[in-house]
Amino acid sequence: MEFILGYLNNCYPTLLLLAAMLVVSVVNRSAKILRVWMLHILVLIIFALSLAEYSERWIDLKLLDYHLLYFKSMTIYILYPMVALILLFIIGNIKYKMLVSVPVIINSMIAVYDLSGACLMYGHTSDHGFLGGPFHKFPFLVEDIYIIFIVYYSVKSIKEKNISKGIILAFIVLGLFTAEALSGNGMPNLYMPTVIAAIMFTYYFYLAAIQHLETVEELNESRLALESNRSNLLLAQIRPHFINNNLAVIRSLCYEDPEKAVEMIDHFSGYLQENIKQIDDMHLVPFNKEMESVDNYLYLEEQRFPGRIEVLQDIEITDFEVPPLSVQTIVENAIRHGISMKGGKGTVRISTKEKDDEIILKVEDDGKGFDITTTNFDGINHVGIKNVQDRFRRILGGSVDVESEVGRGTVVTFHIPKL
């Protein structure tokens, strides 16, 4: 019990770092950080090192059998170079791991052999004195070999413009050299495990940060894909029956008024080209370009329903951009769900004006209208309104307001921030 209390008292910082490392990695296990299992191995090794370092102090204090010091020396001479090797494996993508591990294997064999008293690397006298053999510096040499590799990866990262990784690796090198400098002559050094634990803990958080950035990038890519899919939904607005009806009108005009048929084909072609072109086009388009698509659509509807649709335009400003097919979507809804549903003639009014720090674009109709308090813009009864609202918010940072009253019509107002 006295040994345990003494160990806890002297090695508390090291144990706290190791415990924090385990807790954080377990809580964050869903992040699947690369090579985190190697960090867990390091936790066990550092724990063993702290025990070995403190045990020497305990053996000296209690004047225990000096042969116990051989086990302590064997442990630290094997594990310190192994720490540097594992850190190298974590940091770099080492292809020939077995070949790189040869120095540690040779070092471990010598350290184990010295338990026999050969004193190639270490030895101890009956009065607890330390004897350095001819290979006493070999563990430090092995450590330095791996540190040089880490220096190489640090410089390489900086050259490749990965400054953050280069700095972190330089910090690891500094920590390892510090730990190596603190050790010497087989004396117990309780700071070394703490230094290594701090290095490991720092690198874990670096890996976690990288994982977080990669997750954010993947999320952004997913959002872009989702945006693309939502844009693809706009293709559904080129409805089969709409195409068939226009083709039927064109077919009829081919017999009755060929010149009119050619004119309608031009508008129909322009309408289809713009709709299909903009499906994968995620950038903003000039308002005038958007209005070309709107005009093509309105022309086609006027040919199908002569005299039923009146279009008024009050355009004060055109020098701005909108998400593609956004205005057209609202105009189509105004005719399809507003005017065509009420019967008789109807009016669609498109207007723009400049106001303070924004541009106001309105699409108004005097169609059937609806109760906005009970309507869910689910893309079924009011195709595209929710889609347009979402796209305006994400792409432009603007907003789209909808006002409607049953029997009186609908007003859709676009709030477009000035650039």
C-alpha positions in Angstrom: 0.0 0.0 0.0 2.9 2.4 0.8 4.4 1.7 -2.6 1.0 2.5 -4.4 0.5 5.7 -2.4 4.0 6.8 -3.1 3.7 6.0 -6.8 0.4 7.9 -7.1 1.9 10.9 -5.3 5.0 11.0 -7.5 3.5 10.1 -10.8 0.1 11.9 -10.6 0.7 14.2 -13.6 1.6 11.2 -15.8 -1.3 9.1 -14.7 -3.7 12.1 -15.1 -2.6 12.6 -18.7 -2.9 8.9 -19.5 -6.3 8.7 -18.0 -7.4 11.8 -19.9 -6.1 10.2 -23.1 -8.1 7.0 -22.5 -11.3 8.9 -21.5 -11.2 11.2 -24.5 -10.4 8.5 -27.0 -13.2 6.2 -25.7 -15.7 9.0 -25.7 -14.6 10.0 -29.2 -14.3 6.5 -30.5 -17.0 7.1 -33.2 -14.6 9.5 -34.9 -12.4 6.5 -35.9 -9.2 8.4 -35.7 -6.4 6.9 -37.8 -4.0 4.6 -35.8 -5.6 5.4 -32.5 -5.0 1.9 -31.4 -1.2 2.6 -31.4 -1.8 5.5 -29.1 -3.5 3.1 -26.7 -0.4 0.9 -26.8 1.7 3.9 -25.9 -0.6 4.5 -22.9 0.3 1.1 -21.6 4.0 1.6 -22.4 4.2 4.9 -20.6 2.3 3.5 -17.6 5.0 0.7 -17.5 7.8 3.3 -17.8 6.4 5.3 -14.9 6.2 2.2 -12.8 9.8 1.3 -13.7 11.1 4.7 -13.0 9.4 4.9 -9.6 10.4 1.4 -8.6 14.1 2.3 -8.8 13.5 5.1 -6.3 11.5 2.6 -4.1 14.2 0.0 -4.3 16.9 2.5 -3.3 14.8 3.9 -0.5 14.0 0.5 1.0 17.4 -1.0 0.3 15.9 -4.0 -1.5 17.9 -6.6 -3.4 19.9 -4.8 -6.1 19.0 -7.6 -8.6 15.6 -5.9 -8.9 17.3 -3.0 -10.5 18.2 -5.2 -13.5 14.5 -5.6 -14.3 14.0 -1.8 -14.1 16.9 -1.1 -16.4 15.8 -3.7 -18.9 12.3 -2.2 -19.0 13.4 1.4 -19.6 16.1 0.5 -22.2 13.6 -1.5 -24.2 10.6 0.8 -23.9 12.0 4.3 -24.5 13.3 3.4 -28.0 10.0 1.6 -28.6 8.1 4.8 -27.8 10.0 6.6 -30.5 9.3 3.8 -33.0 5.6 3.7 -32.4 5.4 7.5 -32.7 7.1 7.1 -36.0 4.6 4.5 -37.1 1.7 6.8 -36.1 3.2 9.8 -37.8 4.4 8.4 -41.1 3.2 5.8 -43.5 6.1 3.4 -43.0 6.1 0.7 -45.7 8.8 -1.6 -44.4 7.8 -1.7 -40.7 9.8 -4.9 -39.9 13.0 -3.5 -41.4 12.6 -0.2 -39.5 12.0 -2.2 -36.3 15.3 -4.0 -36.5 17.2 -1.5 -34.3 14.6 -1.9 -31.6 14.7 -5.7 -31.8 18.5 -5.7 -31.5 18.4 -3.2 -28.6 15.7 -5.3 -26.8 17.8 -8.5 -27.2 20.8 -6.9 -25.6 18.7 -5.4 -22.8 17.2 -8.9 -22.0 20.6 -10.6 -22.3 22.0 -8.2 -19.7 19.7 -9.7 -17.0 22.4 -12.4 -16.9 24.9 -9.8 -15.6 26.8 -9.5 -18.9 26.8 -5.8 -18.5 26.9 -5.0 -22.2 24.4 -2.2 -21.8 23.8 -1.9 -18.0 24.7 -3.4 -14.7 24.3 -2.8 -11.0 26.5 -3.2 -7.9 25.4 -4.6 -4.5 25.3 -1.1 -3.1 22.8 -0.1 -5.9 25.4 1.6 -8.0 25.0 1.7 -11.8 27.5 0.3 -14.3 27.4 1.4 -17.9 28.5 -1.2 -20.4 30.1 -0.7 -23.9 26.6 -0.5 -25.4 25.3 1.8 -22.8 24.5 4.5 -25.4 22.9 2.1 -27.9 19.3 2.7 -26.7 19.9 6.5 -27.2 21.3 5.9 -30.6 18.2 3.8 -31.6 16.0 6.6 -30.3 17.9 9.2 -32.2 17.5 7.2 -35.5 13.7 7.3 -35.1 13.8 11.0 -34.1 15.7 11.8 -37.3 12.9 10.1 -39.2 10.3 12.3 -37.5 12.4 15.4 -38.3 12.3 14.3 -41.9 8.5 14.1 -41.8 8.3 17.4 -40.1 10.4 19.1 -42.8 8.5 17.3 -45.6 5.2 18.4 -44.2 6.3 22.0 -44.1 7.6 21.8 -47.7 4.2 20.4 -48.7 2.5 23.4 -47.1 1.1 21.3 -44.3 2.4 23.7 -41.8 0.3 22.5 -38.9 1.5 19.0 -39.1 5.1 20.2 -39.5 4.9 22.2 -36.3 3.3 19.4 -34.3 6.0 17.0 -35.5 8.7 19.6 -34.5 7.1 19.7 -31.1 7.3 15.9 -30.8 11.0 16.0 -31.7 11.6 18.7 -29.1 9.8 16.6 -26.5 11.7 13.4 -27.3 15.1 15.2 -27.2 14.1 16.7 -23.9 13.1 13.4 -22.5 16.4 11.9 -23.7 18.4 14.7 -22.2 16.7 14.3 -18.8 17.7 10.6 -18.7 21.2 9.4 -18.0 23.4 7.1 -16.0 20.5 4.8 -15.1 19.1 7.3 -12.6 15.3 7.4 -11.9 13.6 10.2 -13.8 9.9 10.6 -13.2 9.6 13.5 -15.6 10.3 11.5 -18.7 7.0 9.5 -18.8 5.2 12.8 -18.2 6.9 14.5 -21.1 6.1 11.5 -23.4 2.5 11.4 -22.2 2.2 15.1 -23.0 3.6 14.6 -26.5 1.2 11.8 -27.1 -1.8 13.7 -25.7 -1.0 16.7 -28.0 -0.7 14.5 -31.1 -4.0 12.8 -30.3 -5.7 16.2 -30.3 -4.0 17.1 -33.5 -5.3 13.9 -35.1 -8.8 14.6 -33.7 -8.7 18.1 -35.2 -7.7 16.7 -38.6 -10.5 14.2 -38.3 -12.9 17.0 -37.5 -11.8 19.0 -40.5 -12.1 16.0 -42.8 -15.6 15.3 -41.4 -16.6 19.0 -42.0 -15.3 18.7 -45.6 -17.2 15.5 -46.1 -20.3 17.2 -44.7 -19.8 20.2 -47.0 -19.5 17.8 -50.0 -22.7 16.0 -48.9 -24.4 19.3 -48.7 -23.3 20.2 -52.2 -24.5 16.8 -53.4 -27.8 17.4 -51.6 -28.1 20.8 -53.2 -27.4 19.2 -56.6 -30.1 16.6 -55.9 -32.5 19.3 -54.9 -31.7 21.2 -58.1 -32.3 17.9 -60.0 -35.8 18.0 -58.6 -36.4 21.0 -60.7 -36.4 18.7 -63.7 -39.7 17.4 -62.4 -41.2 20.7 -63.3 -40.7 20.0 -66.9 -43.7 17.8 -66.6 -44.5 15.1 -69.2 -48.0 16.4 -69.7 -46.7 20.0 -70.1 -44.3 18.8 -72.9 -47.1 16.6 -74.5 -49.6 19.5 -74.4 -47.1 21.9 -76.1 -46.2 19.3 -78.7 -49.9 18.8 -79.4 -50.3 22.6 -79.9 -47.2 22.8 -82.2 -48.6 19.8 -84.2 -51.8 21.6 -84.7 -50.1 24.8 -85.7 -48.1 23.0 -88.3 -51.3 22.6 -90.3 -53.0 25.9 -89.4 -50.1 28.4 -89.1 -46.7 26.9 -89.9 -44.9 30.2 -89.1 -46.5 30.3 -85.7 -45.5 26.7 -85.2 -41.8 27.6 -85.9 -42.0 30.5 -83.5 -43.5 28.2 -80.8 -40.8 25.6 -81.4 -38.1 28.2 -80.9 -39.6 29.2 -77.5 -40.2 25.6 -76.5 -36.6 24.7 -77.4 -35.3 27.7 -75.4 -37.4 26.7 -72.4 -36.2 23.1 -72.4 -32.5 24.1 -73.0 -32.5 26.6 -70.1 -34.2 24.2 -67.7 -32.0 21.2 -68.5 -28.8 23.4 -68.6 -29.4 24.8 -65.2 -30.0 21.4 -63.5 -26.3 21.0 -62.7 -25.5 24.7 -62.7 -25.1 25.7 -59.0 -23.9 29.3 -59.5 -26.1 32.4 -59.7 -27.4 33.6 -63.0 -28.1 37.2 -64.1 -31.7 38.3 -63.6 -32.1 39.0 -67.3 -31.0 35.5 -68.1 -33.6 34.1 -65.7 -36.2 36.2 -67.3 -35.5 34.7 -70.7 -36.5 31.4 -69.3 -39.6 33.0 -67.7 -40.6 34.6 -71.0 -40.2 31.4 -72.9 -42.5 29.6 -70.4 -45.1 32.5 -70.5 -45.1 32.5 -74.2 -45.9 28.7 -74.3 -48.7 29.1 -71.8 -50.2 32.0 -73.7 -50.3 29.8 -76.8 -52.0 27.0 -75.0 -54.5 29.3 -73.3 -55.0 32.3 -75.6 -56.5 35.3 -73.9 -56.5 33.7 -70.4 -53.2 34.9 -69.1 -52.1 38.6 -68.8 -48.5 39.3 -67.9 -47.4 42.7 -66.5 -43.8 43.6 -65.8 -42.6 46.5 -63.8 -38.9 46.1 -63.9 -36.9 49.0 -62.3 -33.6 47.2 -61.8 -32.0 44.2 -63.5 -28.4 44.4 -62.2 -28.5 41.5 -59.8 -28.3 37.7 -59.8 -30.6 34.9 -58.6 -30.4 31.1 -58.3 -31.3 29.5 -61.6 -34.9 28.6 -62.3 -36.0 30.3 -59.0 -38.2 33.1 -60.5 -39.5 30.7 -63.2 -40.6 28.2 -60.5 -42.7 30.8 -58.8 -44.2 32.0 -62.0 -45.1 28.4 -63.0 -46.8 27.9 -59.6 -48.7 31.2 -60.0 -50.2 30.0 -63.3 -50.6 26.3 -62.5 -52.0 26.5 -59.0 -53.3 30.0 -59.1 -54.8 31.2 -62.3 -55.6 27.9 -63.9 -57.4 26.7 -60.8 -59.8 29.7 -60.6 -61.0 29.6 -64.2 -61.3 32.6 -66.5 -58.7 35.2 -67.1 -55.9 35.9 -64.7 -52.9 38.3 -64.3 -49.3 37.7 -63.3 -47.3 40.7 -62.3 -43.5 40.6 -62.0 -41.7 43.6 -60.5 -38.3 44.7 -59.2 -37.2 47.7 -57.2 -34.2 48.8 -55.1 -34.7 49.4 -51.4 -32.0 50.3 -48.9 -29.5 47.4 -48.7 -31.6 44.9 -50.7 -33.4 44.4 -54.0 -37.1 43.5 -53.8 -38.4 41.1 -56.5 -42.2 40.2 -56.5 -44.3 37.7 -58.4 -48.0 38.4 -57.9 -51.1 36.7 -59.2 -54.8 37.1 -58.8 -55.5 33.4 -58.9 -57.3 31.0 -56.5 -54.9 31.6 -53.6 -54.6 29.4 -50.6 -54.7 29.4 -46.8 -51.0 29.9 -45.9 -51.6 28.9 -42.2 -52.6 25.4 -43.2 -50.5 24.8 -46.2 -47.3 22.7 -46.1 -44.9 23.6 -48.9 -44.1 19.9 -49.5 -43.4 20.1 -53.2 -46.7 18.4 -54.0 -49.4 21.0 -53.8 -47.0 23.9 -54.2 -44.1 22.6 -56.2 -40.8 24.3 -55.7 -41.7 27.1 -53.2 -39.9 25.4 -50.3 -37.0 24.5 -52.6 -36.7 28.1 -53.8 -36.8 29.4 -50.2 -34.0 27.0 -49.1 -31.8 27.8 -52.1 -32.2 31.6 -51.6 -31.1 31.2 -48.0 -28.1 29.0 -48.7 -26.8 30.3 -51.9 -27.7 34.0 -51.7 -28.2 34.7 -48.0 -31.6 36.1 -48.9 -35.2 35.1 -48.1 -38.5 34.4 -49.9 -41.8 35.5 -48.2 -45.1 34.1 -49.3 -48.5 35.8 -48.7 -51.7 34.4 -50.0 -55.5 34.7 -49.4 -58.1 32.3 -50.7 -60.0 33.9 -53.6 -57.6 36.9 -54.0 -54.3 35.5 -55.1 -50.7 35.1 -54.0 -47.7 37.4 -53.6 -44.2 35.9 -53.4 -41.5 38.4 -52.4 -37.8 37.8 -52.9 -35.4 39.7 -50.6 -32.0 39.8 -52.4 -29.1 41.3 -50.5 -26.9 43.7 -52.4 -23.4 42.5 -53.0 
